[in-house]
Amino acid sequence: MNSLRASALPTILSFVFLLLPAAVRAQNSTGAVEFVARIAPTGGRPEPVRQFTFYLLTKSYAGIIREVEVSAPAPNREQYIATLDVSQPLKDWLKKTGRLDLTSPDLETLLTAEEITSIPEFLNAYVTANSGGATPGLPQPKYEEGASKESAEKYERLRQQYLQSLRKFINMHRQTLSGMEAELDEINPQRGWLRLQEEHRRKVERLAPGLAQTRYLAAKVDTDLDGRAALANIPAGSYWLSTLNLDAAAGDVRLRWDVPVTVRPGETVRLELSDLNAVDSSGAR
């Protein structure tokens, strides 16, 4: 008889559990989150982040951005270089050096005399920067461009002699490279590359919030006038308290939060959001 009672005990307990109100069972598997958000401007006192929406996510917002970037890849540098309307030697140089900004003041320290005389854009920039008699002793070509078809061999021989003399001159007078960067501004690839990157950044900024709210949103809440808010009946688990791509502002500071939160059954997690656990998107600090 005793063994019969023992075997029936689990069934009886399961039946009793099913008779418990759903609200009681939910309390045993959910928790709560309470937080206060404050932001301190440079040199000022902390201020409450008032009436601002916070999102409780099942994935970090940083992780969501990475997910978006997989589906919308960043621009490829080599593919971009291939589309440029410049000579192939310059494309090869850009790929080899990893440099795209041809107007950087340190450009002259990177270039060799061989590169200047073999890459049409660099040769043209160097000659233009030193034209008008401003550079004494600068070698001058002894051929005319229009004569190349009439006497190809003579043209090429004179051209190679000119380039050889120019290389020697450059090696002896490195200061004459100064000013080349100004002549390359019109074809500078950096301008288009930065534009592509900015367009990609804006695309990610546009897509990530939508993905966060449709796939990873557990709850959201607005803070009160004291910067406080609470979320109840949150299933136990790991979350992130986030402002997505929205900035909370105070003075010169713009903050975003993406803070991990662990919710435990029957417990209330209390958080303080401040400058210390936020990212300053303004770069003021």
N, C-alpha and C positions, 0 to 999 in steps of 0.2 A: 504493500500500500504506500509506504514512504517513497519508494522508487517511482511510483506512478505520479505522486505529487511533484517530485523533483523534476520529472520530465515535462510536466505540464506547466511549470513555472515560467519558462521563457515565453511561451505562447500567451500566458495570462498577462505578463508585463507588456508584451507588444500590443495586446488588445487595450490595456489601460492607456498606453501612450497614444493610441489612435483616438481615444475618447477625450484626450486633452484638447483644449481650445487651440486653434491654429496660432493665435496670437502668442500663447504661452510657448509653443514649440519654436516660433520665430525668434523669441527673445533669447532662446538658448543657442541660436546659430548666427545671430547678428550682433553688431556692435554699433557704436556711434563715433562721430568725429566732431570735435569742437575746436575752433581756432580763432585767433585774433591776428589781424594783419596790420602792420605798421610800417611806415617808410620814413626815413630820415633824410632830408635834403642835406647837401654839403654844408657843414657848419651850423645846422639847425637841429631842433628837437624832433623826435619821432612823431609822426602824424598818423591817425587812423586812416586806413584805406576804406573809404565810405562807399556804400552802395555799388560795390564792384563784384562782378560775377566770377566765381571760382568753380572749376570743374574737377570732379573726382573721376580719374581715368583708371582703367585696368592696364594701361601701358603708359610708360613715360612719354611725355610730349617729344622729348629728344629722340626717342625710339620711333615715334610716329613720323617725325621728319625724315629719319633715315629710311623708313619704309617708303615714303613718298619719293625719295630720291632714287630708290631702286626702280620704281615704275616710271620716273621722269629723270633719267640720268643727266648729270651735269655735262656741259659742253666738253668735247674732247679737243685737247690742244692741237694734236697732230692733224686731226680732221679740219680744224679751223685754219691752220697754216696752209693746208692743201688748197683751200678756197681763195687764198689771197691773190690779188692781182699784182704780183711782184715776180721777179726773175726766179728761176729754179735755184741758182746759187744762193740767193738770199733765203729762200725757203729752207734749204739744207742747213744754212748757218743758224737759222732760228731753231730748228729741231736739235741741232748739235749742242748749242749753248743753253737752250731752255729760256732764252731771253726774248721778250716780245716788245719791250719798251725801248725804241730806238732813240728816244729823246732824253734818256737818262744822262745826267752830267758825267757819269763814270764810263760812258760808252767808249771814249778814247783809250781808256786803259785796257779794254778788252780786245781791241782790234789790232791785228798784225798788218804790216805793210802788204803782205801777200793777200790777205783777205780784202783789204781796201781796193787793190788793183784788179782783183778777180771777181768781185761782186759789183755789178753795174751800179746799183743804187748807192753803195758806199763810195765808189769812184766819182760818181757825179756829185755827191754831197761834198766830198773833199775838194774837188776842183772848184766847185761853186763857192765854197767857204773861203777859198784862197785866191779867188779871181780878182781882177781889177788892179793888179800890180801891188797888192797889199803884202805879198810874200816874196821878198827878193830871192832870186835864184831858183824859183820854182820851174822845173822842166816844162817845156812846151812841146806839144806834138808836132812832128814834121810831115804830117800827112793830112789830107783832107778827106772827110767822110764821103764826099761825093765821088772820090776817085777810086774807091774800093773795088768797084765792078770793072773798071777799066784796066787796073793792074793789081790783081788780087795778091800776087806774091810780094810785090813791092809794098803794098799797103800793109800786109801782115808783118813784114819784116820791120818796117818803120814803127808800127804799132807796138811790137814786142820790145823794140829798143826804147821807146818812150816809157813803157810800163816798167822796164828794168831800171831806167834812170829815176823814175818816180819812186820806186820802192827804196832805192838807196837814199833818196832825198828824205823820205818819210822816216826812215830809220835814224837818220842823222838829225832830224828836226821834229821830234815827237810833239813839240808844242804846236805845230801847225794843224794837229788834229782837233784842236779846240774850236768849237763852233760848228762842227759837223752835224751835231744833233739837231740844231735848229733847222738845217736844210732837209732833215728826214721827217719833220713833223707831219707833212702832208700824207706820207705813206705809213705812218706809225701804226703797227698792228695792235698795239696795246689798247688803243681807243675802242676798236671793234670787239676785242676780247673782253674788256670790262663791260661793254654793253651786253654781250651774250651772258656773262655771269650774272649781271643784274636782272636780266629777264628771267633767268633760271631761278634766282632767289625769289623773285616776286611770284613765280609760278608755284614754288614750294609753299610760300607763305599763303597763297590762295587755296591750295589743295589740302594742306595739313589740318587746318581747323575743321573742315568738313569731315575728313576721315576720323578725326578724334571724336566728333560728336555722333557719328553714325555707327561706328564700330566699337569704340572703346569707352563710351560714356557710361559711368555707373550712377552718377548723380551730379546735380549742380545747385548752387545756392548763391544768393547775393548777401554781401555783408551789410550790417546795419550802420548807423551813424557813428558807432564806436569802433567800427572795423571788425566786429565779431559776427560769427555765423556758426551754425550747427547742422549736421547731417545725421539723421536717425535711421535705424533699421537697415544698416548697411551689411550685406553678407560678409562674413569673415573672409579675409584674404589680403592680398597685397595690392596697393593702389598708389596713385600719384595725385597730389593736389596741385592743380595747374591753372595758370591764367591763359593758356594757349599762346597765341601770338599778340596778346593785348598787354599794353604797358600800364602799370599803376604809376602815377606821376606825383612828384612833390619837388618843387623848385627845379633844380637842374638834373634831378635823378629820375630815371625811367626804369622800373623794375618789372621782372617777370619771374614767376615761381613755377617750379616743377619738382616738388618735394615728395619723397617717398613716404607712404603711410601704411602701417600694418594694423588692420582691424581684427580684433580678437572677440570671440563670442562673449556677450554679456559685459563687455568693457567699453569705456569711453576714452578715445585717444584725444589728447589735448596738445595742440601745436601753437607755437608762436612764429608767425611769418614776419621776417624783417630783412634788412639789408644783408644780414649775415648769411642767409640761406636762399638768396635770390641772385639773379643775373641782372646786371645793369646794362640794358640795351643801348643806353645813350653814350656809353663810353666816357662818362664824366669822371670816373674814378679809375 
